[in-house]
Amino acid sequence: MTLAVQYDGWRLSDALWSQLQPLLPVYHPPTHPLGCHRRRIDDRVVMEGILFVLRTGCQWNALNAAGICSSSTAHRRFLAWTEAGVFKRFWQAGLLQYDDLKGIDWSWLSRDGAMTKAPVAGSKNGIESDRSRQTGRQAQSADRRPRHSPRGRH
């Protein structure tokens, strides 16, 4: 499997699409007796919309203005294809092809991760305040007046 990771603008090249298409789950059209469902948007057009969002970092709703496809259609299929492992398998195929072409030194690679609380988060007990510990008699900056004016007291 040879991956052509280049496409013209936001359009998928035929070579790239020929490698992506077999990874997509088989679509089974609904069998409504009246045949009243909307026609399904072509997978290639939707993939172009998904890649547009991933490449530009724009919000899904920006697809509506871009005119590629509906943002809801693209997002729905993105979730379905992610769950089906399409993007992971495509990434793996590309990685293996790169390994064949250039070679990857797998001996030094490692994977690490952690899902924990931030170390500075601490625990809250409800008694302590998040406010500064300053007291009323601490020095104030030169541009501020004192809290209680001495003129008003006798």
N, CA and C atoms as a LAMMPS dump frame, in Angstrom:
ITEM: TIMESTEP
0
ITEM: NUMBER OF ATOMS
462
ITEM: BOX BOUNDS ff ff ff
-5.0000000000000000e+02 5.0000000000000000e+02
-5.0000000000000000e+02 5.0000000000000000e+02
-5.0000000000000000e+02 5.0000000000000000e+02
ITEM: ATOMS id mol type element x y z
1 1 1 N 0.846 -1.176 0
2 1 2 C 0 0 0
3 1 3 C 0.889 1.235 0
4 2 1 N 0.789 2.056 -1.006
5 2 2 C 1.572 3.27 -1.102
6 2 3 C 0.688 4.456 -0.775
7 3 1 N 1.096 5.275 0.176
8 3 2 C 0.297 6.424 0.582
9 3 3 C 0.785 7.675 -0.122
10 4 1 N -0.114 8.327 -0.812
11 4 2 C 0.2 9.625 -1.402
12 4 3 C -0.382 10.666 -0.461
13 5 1 N 0.445 11.285 0.351
14 5 2 C -0.044 12.179 1.385
15 5 3 C -0.18 13.61 0.9
16 6 1 N -0.419 13.772 -0.357
17 6 2 C -0.523 15.104 -0.919
18 6 3 C -1.846 15.218 -1.651
19 7 1 N -2.547 16.313 -1.446
20 7 2 C -3.756 16.559 -2.204
21 7 3 C -3.797 18.012 -2.604
22 8 1 N -4.488 18.279 -3.689
23 8 2 C -4.528 19.598 -4.293
24 8 3 C -5.455 20.509 -3.512
25 9 1 N -4.896 21.506 -2.819
26 9 2 C -5.723 22.411 -2.027
27 9 3 C -6.435 21.641 -0.942
28 10 1 N -7.759 21.72 -0.969
29 10 2 C -8.564 20.985 0.005
30 10 3 C -9.169 19.749 -0.624
31 11 1 N -8.804 19.453 -1.852
32 11 2 C -9.354 18.296 -2.559
33 11 3 C -8.404 17.121 -2.447
34 12 1 N -8.97 15.95 -2.196
35 12 2 C -8.165 14.738 -2.106
36 12 3 C -7.708 14.317 -3.49
37 13 1 N -6.467 13.924 -3.592
38 13 2 C -5.991 13.376 -4.861
39 13 3 C -6.617 11.995 -5.048
40 14 1 N -6.671 11.549 -6.283
41 14 2 C -7.221 10.22 -6.564
42 14 3 C -6.387 9.136 -5.888
43 15 1 N -5.07 9.343 -5.849
44 15 2 C -4.186 8.352 -5.229
45 15 3 C -4.447 8.239 -3.728
46 16 1 N -4.606 9.374 -3.063
47 16 2 C -4.874 9.351 -1.629
48 16 3 C -6.255 8.766 -1.345
49 17 1 N -7.244 9.151 -2.138
50 17 2 C -8.589 8.63 -1.928
51 17 3 C -8.646 7.114 -2.157
52 18 1 N -7.884 6.621 -3.116
53 18 2 C -7.888 5.184 -3.381
54 18 3 C -7.338 4.387 -2.191
55 19 1 N -6.552 5.04 -1.346
56 19 2 C -6.016 4.374 -0.167
57 19 3 C -6.895 4.578 1.068
58 20 1 N -7.613 5.676 1.102
59 20 2 C -8.499 5.948 2.225
60 20 3 C -9.827 5.199 2.114
61 21 1 N -10.363 5.133 0.918
62 21 2 C -11.697 4.579 0.714
63 21 3 C -11.86 3.146 1.242
64 22 1 N -10.901 2.246 1.019
65 22 2 C -11.082 0.886 1.541
66 22 3 C -11.112 0.805 3.072
67 23 1 N -10.627 1.828 3.744
68 23 2 C -10.61 1.823 5.204
69 23 3 C -11.961 2.216 5.809
70 24 1 N -12.826 2.841 4.996
71 24 2 C -14.119 3.301 5.493
72 24 3 C -15.064 2.13 5.707
73 25 1 N -15.901 2.221 6.737
74 25 2 C -16.871 1.146 6.959
75 25 3 C -17.874 1.082 5.807
76 26 1 N -18.395 -0.107 5.547
77 26 2 C -19.373 -0.301 4.477
78 26 3 C -20.677 0.367 4.888
79 27 1 N -21.213 1.159 3.99
80 27 2 C -22.465 1.872 4.261
81 27 3 C -23.637 1.035 3.772
82 28 1 N -24.602 0.856 4.632
83 28 2 C -25.822 0.139 4.27
84 28 3 C -26.958 1.153 4.229
85 29 1 N -27.466 1.462 3.033
86 29 2 C -28.527 2.473 2.937
87 29 3 C -29.779 2.027 3.682
88 30 1 N -30.511 2.994 4.254
89 30 2 C -31.728 2.631 4.974
90 30 3 C -32.76 2.042 4.013
91 31 1 N -33.544 1.129 4.521
92 31 2 C -34.562 0.489 3.686
93 31 3 C -35.942 0.944 4.14
94 32 1 N -36.22 2.203 3.907
95 32 2 C -37.532 2.757 4.245
96 32 3 C -38.505 2.399 3.134
97 33 1 N -39.707 1.928 3.457
98 33 2 C -40.635 1.493 2.411
99 33 3 C -41.021 2.594 1.428
100 34 1 N -41.012 3.843 1.877
101 34 2 C -41.374 4.942 0.976
102 34 3 C -40.16 5.575 0.308
103 35 1 N -38.969 5.172 0.735
104 35 2 C -37.746 5.718 0.137
105 35 3 C -37.615 7.208 0.344
106 36 1 N -37.972 7.689 1.523
107 36 2 C -38.037 9.139 1.749
108 36 3 C -36.784 9.727 2.406
109 37 1 N -35.736 8.969 2.498
110 37 2 C -34.514 9.511 3.094
111 37 3 C -33.774 10.374 2.079
112 38 1 N -33.044 11.373 2.614
113 38 2 C -32.203 12.193 1.73
114 38 3 C -31.073 11.344 1.182
115 39 1 N -30.607 11.727 0.009
116 39 2 C -29.472 11.023 -0.584
117 39 3 C -28.217 11.289 0.248
118 40 1 N -27.424 10.285 0.46
119 40 2 C -26.208 10.392 1.272
120 40 3 C -25.157 11.197 0.52
121 41 1 N -24.498 12.104 1.237
122 41 2 C -23.393 12.884 0.674
123 41 3 C -22.223 11.937 0.457
124 42 1 N -21.556 12.094 -0.661
125 42 2 C -20.432 11.235 -1.025
126 42 3 C -19.353 11.258 0.059
127 43 1 N -18.834 10.084 0.393
128 43 2 C -17.805 9.968 1.429
129 43 3 C -16.573 10.8 1.111
130 44 1 N -16.213 10.887 -0.14
131 44 2 C -15.016 11.651 -0.516
132 44 3 C -15.201 13.134 -0.209
133 45 1 N -16.366 13.664 -0.484
134 45 2 C -16.644 15.076 -0.2
135 45 3 C -16.603 15.316 1.309
136 46 1 N -17.191 14.405 2.067
137 46 2 C -17.194 14.546 3.524
138 46 3 C -15.772 14.443 4.073
139 47 1 N -14.969 13.536 3.545
140 47 2 C -13.582 13.41 3.991
141 47 3 C -12.808 14.698 3.704
142 48 1 N -13.085 15.321 2.56
143 48 2 C -12.439 16.601 2.256
144 48 3 C -12.827 17.655 3.286
145 49 1 N -14.082 17.653 3.716
146 49 2 C -14.523 18.584 4.75
147 49 3 C -13.839 18.31 6.077
148 50 1 N -13.732 17.054 6.441
149 50 2 C -13.074 16.675 7.699
150 50 3 C -11.605 17.099 7.665
151 51 1 N -10.921 16.822 6.566
152 51 2 C -9.51 17.198 6.46
153 51 3 C -9.334 18.71 6.45
154 52 1 N -10.318 19.428 5.91
155 52 2 C -10.286 20.894 5.941
156 52 3 C -10.293 21.38 7.392
157 53 1 N -11.183 20.83 8.196
158 53 2 C -11.272 21.216 9.613
159 53 3 C -9.99 20.835 10.353
160 54 1 N -9.49 19.63 10.119
161 54 2 C -8.29 19.179 10.815
162 54 3 C -7.056 19.979 10.402
163 55 1 N -6.996 20.354 9.139
164 55 2 C -5.816 21.076 8.667
165 55 3 C -5.83 22.538 9.093
166 56 1 N -7.008 23.194 9.031
167 56 2 C -7.073 24.618 9.353
168 56 3 C -7.277 24.881 10.835
169 57 1 N -7.853 23.91 11.552
170 57 2 C -8.145 24.123 12.956
171 57 3 C -9.408 24.935 13.172
172 58 1 N -10.189 25.139 12.12
173 58 2 C -11.423 25.915 12.248
174 58 3 C -12.481 25.094 12.982
175 59 1 N -13.546 25.743 13.372
176 59 2 C -14.645 25.052 14.024
177 59 3 C -15.444 24.285 12.978
178 60 1 N -16.151 23.256 13.435
179 60 2 C -16.943 22.443 12.511
180 60 3 C -17.961 23.288 11.768
181 61 1 N -18.569 24.246 12.444
182 61 2 C -19.595 25.074 11.807
183 61 3 C -19.057 25.924 10.663
184 62 1 N -17.755 26.126 10.594
185 62 2 C -17.169 26.896 9.499
186 62 3 C -17.298 26.159 8.164
187 63 1 N -17.537 24.863 8.216
188 63 2 C -17.722 24.102 6.97
189 63 3 C -18.95 24.575 6.205
190 64 1 N -19.964 25.022 6.926
191 64 2 C -21.167 25.507 6.246
192 64 3 C -20.826 26.679 5.334
193 65 1 N -19.978 27.587 5.794
194 65 2 C -19.588 28.742 4.988
195 65 3 C -18.575 28.369 3.915
196 66 1 N -17.771 27.341 4.164
197 66 2 C -16.75 26.938 3.19
198 66 3 C -17.373 26.283 1.964
199 67 1 N -18.571 25.761 2.118
200 67 2 C -19.266 25.159 0.979
201 67 3 C -18.79 23.768 0.604
202 68 1 N -18.045 23.124 1.464
203 68 2 C -17.56 21.774 1.15
204 68 3 C -18.673 20.768 1.401
205 69 1 N -19.205 20.791 2.622
206 69 2 C -20.332 19.938 2.992
207 69 3 C -20.915 20.48 4.285
208 70 1 N -21.989 19.896 4.727
209 70 2 C -22.633 20.307 5.97
210 70 3 C -21.741 19.967 7.158
211 71 1 N -21.66 20.889 8.105
212 71 2 C -20.828 20.648 9.284
213 71 3 C -21.361 19.486 10.109
214 72 1 N -22.677 19.357 10.197
215 72 2 C -23.235 18.259 10.995
216 72 3 C -22.951 16.906 10.349
217 73 1 N -23.02 16.848 9.023
218 73 2 C -22.704 15.598 8.323
219 73 3 C -21.237 15.23 8.529
220 74 1 N -20.35 16.21 8.369
221 74 2 C -18.912 15.95 8.517
222 74 3 C -18.588 15.517 9.946
223 75 1 N -19.158 16.186 10.916
224 75 2 C -18.856 15.846 12.304
225 75 3 C -19.41 14.469 12.66
226 76 1 N -20.612 14.168 12.204
227 76 2 C -21.217 12.86 12.479
228 76 3 C -20.356 11.739 11.905
229 77 1 N -19.911 11.906 10.653
230 77 2 C -19.081 10.851 10.047
231 77 3 C -17.689 10.807 10.66
232 78 1 N -17.157 11.968 11.06
233 78 2 C -15.86 11.986 11.737
234 78 3 C -15.926 11.131 12.996
235 79 1 N -16.985 11.304 13.787
236 79 2 C -17.139 10.509 15.002
237 79 3 C -17.284 9.023 14.676
238 80 1 N -18.094 8.713 13.663
239 80 2 C -18.304 7.31 13.292
240 80 3 C -17.014 6.69 12.76
241 81 1 N -16.304 7.423 11.919
242 81 2 C -15.073 6.89 11.34
243 81 3 C -13.963 6.797 12.381
244 82 1 N -13.953 7.705 13.338
245 82 2 C -12.976 7.618 14.42
246 82 3 C -13.245 6.378 15.257
247 83 1 N -14.514 6.157 15.579
248 83 2 C -14.888 4.973 16.359
249 83 3 C -14.571 3.687 15.594
250 84 1 N -14.702 3.722 14.268
251 84 2 C -14.41 2.55 13.45
252 84 3 C -12.908 2.355 13.23
253 85 1 N -12.084 3.307 13.674
254 85 2 C -10.629 3.169 13.566
255 85 3 C -10.052 3.546 12.215
256 86 1 N -10.806 4.299 11.404
257 86 2 C -10.343 4.659 10.056
258 86 3 C -9.061 5.479 10.117
259 87 1 N -9.044 6.52 10.921
260 87 2 C -7.885 7.415 10.958
261 87 3 C -6.67 6.741 11.584
262 88 1 N -6.908 5.891 12.57
263 88 2 C -5.798 5.167 13.189
264 88 3 C -5.166 4.201 12.191
265 89 1 N -5.994 3.472 11.442
266 89 2 C -5.452 2.535 10.447
267 89 3 C -4.724 3.279 9.333
268 90 1 N -5.238 4.441 8.938
269 90 2 C -4.581 5.236 7.899
270 90 3 C -3.227 5.734 8.394
271 91 1 N -3.196 6.18 9.654
272 91 2 C -1.935 6.632 10.247
273 91 3 C -0.94 5.479 10.326
274 92 1 N -1.405 4.297 10.751
275 92 2 C -0.524 3.131 10.852
276 92 3 C 0.035 2.744 9.49
277 93 1 N -0.816 2.785 8.45
278 93 2 C -0.345 2.442 7.104
279 93 3 C 0.724 3.426 6.641
280 94 1 N 0.509 4.708 6.925
281 94 2 C 1.502 5.722 6.559
282 94 3 C 2.81 5.547 7.308
283 95 1 N 2.694 5.212 8.575
284 95 2 C 3.891 4.994 9.388
285 95 3 C 4.688 3.799 8.885
286 96 1 N 3.995 2.718 8.56
287 96 2 C 4.68 1.535 8.043
288 96 3 C 5.325 1.804 6.685
289 97 1 N 4.633 2.604 5.856
290 97 2 C 5.225 2.942 4.563
291 97 3 C 6.48 3.79 4.762
292 98 1 N 6.419 4.741 5.692
293 98 2 C 7.598 5.553 5.964
294 98 3 C 8.739 4.682 6.473
295 99 1 N 8.403 3.704 7.293
296 99 2 C 9.428 2.79 7.801
297 99 3 C 10.07 2.025 6.646
298 100 1 N 9.267 1.605 5.659
299 100 2 C 9.813 0.906 4.495
300 100 3 C 10.708 1.819 3.661
301 101 1 N 10.29 3.084 3.498
302 101 2 C 11.042 4.013 2.638
303 101 3 C 12.296 4.56 3.308
304 102 1 N 12.166 5.052 4.526
305 102 2 C 13.269 5.734 5.201
306 102 3 C 13.84 4.943 6.361
307 103 1 N 12.993 4.152 6.993
308 103 2 C 13.42 3.394 8.171
309 103 3 C 13.196 4.172 9.448
310 104 1 N 12.62 3.522 10.423
311 104 2 C 12.398 4.112 11.742
312 104 3 C 13.172 3.278 12.746
313 105 1 N 13.97 3.951 13.571
314 105 2 C 14.719 3.257 14.608
315 105 3 C 13.78 3.009 15.784
316 106 1 N 13.124 1.852 15.786
317 106 2 C 12.123 1.526 16.789
318 106 3 C 12.744 1.267 18.161
319 107 1 N 14.055 1.063 18.237
320 107 2 C 14.678 0.683 19.506
321 107 3 C 14.644 1.8 20.546
322 108 1 N 14.632 3.06 20.117
323 108 2 C 14.684 4.146 21.092
324 108 3 C 13.318 4.756 21.371
325 109 1 N 12.288 4.346 20.687
326 109 2 C 10.968 4.94 20.863
327 109 3 C 10.308 4.438 22.145
328 110 1 N 9.539 5.304 22.765
329 110 2 C 8.781 4.909 23.947
330 110 3 C 7.479 5.692 23.984
331 111 1 N 6.56 5.198 24.789
332 111 2 C 5.277 5.872 24.927
333 111 3 C 5.014 6.034 26.412
334 112 1 N 4.542 7.22 26.773
335 112 2 C 4.296 7.491 28.169
336 112 3 C 3.083 8.393 28.268
337 113 1 N 2.376 8.284 29.341
338 113 2 C 1.233 9.152 29.553
339 113 3 C 0.711 8.991 30.964
340 114 1 N 0.012 10.002 31.42
341 114 2 C -0.569 9.949 32.755
342 114 3 C -1.829 10.786 32.782
343 115 1 N -2.798 10.326 33.513
344 115 2 C -4.037 11.08 33.707
345 115 3 C -4.202 11.273 35.21
346 116 1 N -3.681 12.372 35.727
347 116 2 C -3.764 12.635 37.158
348 116 3 C -4.136 14.084 37.375
349 117 1 N -4.417 14.423 38.618
350 117 2 C -4.686 15.8 38.985
351 117 3 C -3.411 16.619 38.871
352 118 1 N -3.575 17.878 38.584
353 118 2 C -2.412 18.759 38.555
354 118 3 C -1.806 18.828 39.947
355 119 1 N -0.47 18.821 40.073
356 119 2 C 0.157 18.776 41.393
357 119 3 C -0.138 20.002 42.249
358 120 1 N -0.439 21.152 41.647
359 120 2 C -0.71 22.351 42.436
360 120 3 C -2.181 22.477 42.785
361 121 1 N -3.009 21.545 42.37
362 121 2 C -4.437 21.657 42.623
363 121 3 C -4.743 21.53 44.103
364 122 1 N -4.106 20.618 44.789
365 122 2 C -4.341 20.441 46.212
366 122 3 C -5.774 20.047 46.496
367 123 1 N -6.121 20.063 47.766
368 123 2 C -7.497 19.745 48.126
369 123 3 C -8.12 20.96 48.784
370 124 1 N -9.397 21.143 48.581
371 124 2 C -10.131 22.268 49.158
372 124 3 C -10.953 21.737 50.316
373 125 1 N -10.872 22.4 51.454
374 125 2 C -11.668 21.963 52.591
375 125 3 C -12.784 22.941 52.93
376 126 1 N -12.921 24.013 52.169
377 126 2 C -14.009 24.952 52.378
378 126 3 C -13.731 26.007 53.424
379 127 1 N -12.717 25.826 54.265
380 127 2 C -12.426 26.784 55.327
381 127 3 C -11.481 27.865 54.821
382 128 1 N -10.479 27.45 54.065
383 128 2 C -9.489 28.402 53.584
384 128 3 C -10.03 29.212 52.42
385 129 1 N -9.626 30.453 52.361
386 129 2 C -10.044 31.34 51.289
387 129 3 C -8.978 31.349 50.201
388 130 1 N -9.398 31.662 48.988
389 130 2 C -8.451 31.814 47.893
390 130 3 C -7.871 33.222 47.854
391 131 1 N -8.355 34.102 48.724
392 131 2 C -7.898 35.487 48.735
393 131 3 C -6.507 35.61 49.334
394 132 1 N -5.902 36.737 49.086
395 132 2 C -4.582 37.028 49.615
396 132 3 C -4.611 37.032 51.137
397 133 1 N -3.489 36.75 51.757
398 133 2 C -3.396 36.705 53.21
399 133 3 C -3.06 38.074 53.814
400 134 1 N -3.167 39.165 53.064
401 134 2 C -2.833 40.492 53.571
402 134 3 C -3.76 40.88 54.715
403 135 1 N -3.205 41.624 55.636
404 135 2 C -4.027 42.184 56.711
405 135 3 C -4.206 43.668 56.453
406 136 1 N -5.093 44.288 57.164
407 136 2 C -5.384 45.71 56.947
408 136 3 C -4.235 46.631 57.269
409 137 1 N -3.283 46.23 58.116
410 137 2 C -2.201 47.112 58.538
411 137 3 C -0.928 46.954 57.697
412 138 1 N -0.945 46.087 56.702
413 138 2 C 0.245 45.927 55.877
414 138 3 C 0.43 47.161 55.009
415 139 1 N 1.664 47.369 54.585
416 139 2 C 1.982 48.539 53.771
417 139 3 C 1.205 48.501 52.47
418 140 1 N 0.749 49.702 52.064
419 140 2 C 0.038 49.83 50.804
420 140 3 C 0.918 50.586 49.836
421 141 1 N 0.615 50.455 48.556
422 141 2 C 1.43 51.142 47.561
423 141 3 C 1.248 52.644 47.706
424 142 1 N 2.215 53.428 47.212
425 142 2 C 2.239 54.87 47.384
426 142 3 C 1.064 55.553 46.69
427 143 1 N 0.523 54.991 45.663
428 143 2 C -0.552 55.67 44.925
429 143 3 C -1.938 55.402 45.505
430 144 1 N -2.03 54.661 46.605
431 144 2 C -3.337 54.386 47.227
432 144 3 C -3.461 55.126 48.552
433 145 1 N -4.665 55.582 48.827
434 145 2 C -4.919 56.227 50.111
435 145 3 C -5.097 55.162 51.183
436 146 1 N -4.877 55.498 52.416
437 146 2 C -5.102 54.532 53.485
438 146 3 C -6.567 54.101 53.522
439 147 1 N -6.804 52.932 54.078
440 147 2 C -8.161 52.388 54.132
441 147 3 C -9.089 53.27 54.963
442 148 1 N -8.656 53.74 56.147
443 148 2 C -9.471 54.593 57.019
444 148 3 C -8.768 55.931 57.156
445 149 1 N -9.434 56.975 56.792
446 149 2 C -8.83 58.305 56.874
447 149 3 C -8.782 58.769 58.331
448 150 1 N -7.64 59.273 58.814
449 150 2 C -7.545 59.711 60.217
450 150 3 C -8.366 60.966 60.497
451 151 1 N -8.753 61.75 59.447
452 151 2 C -9.488 62.985 59.677
453 151 3 C -10.889 62.739 60.205
454 152 1 N -11.492 61.663 59.863
455 152 2 C -12.874 61.425 60.254
456 152 3 C -13.029 60.921 61.668
457 153 1 N -11.969 60.654 62.385
458 153 2 C -12.06 60.085 63.739
459 153 3 C -11.609 61.094 64.766
460 154 1 N -12.276 61.194 65.891
461 154 2 C -11.887 62.103 66.972
462 154 3 C -11.532 61.355 68.208
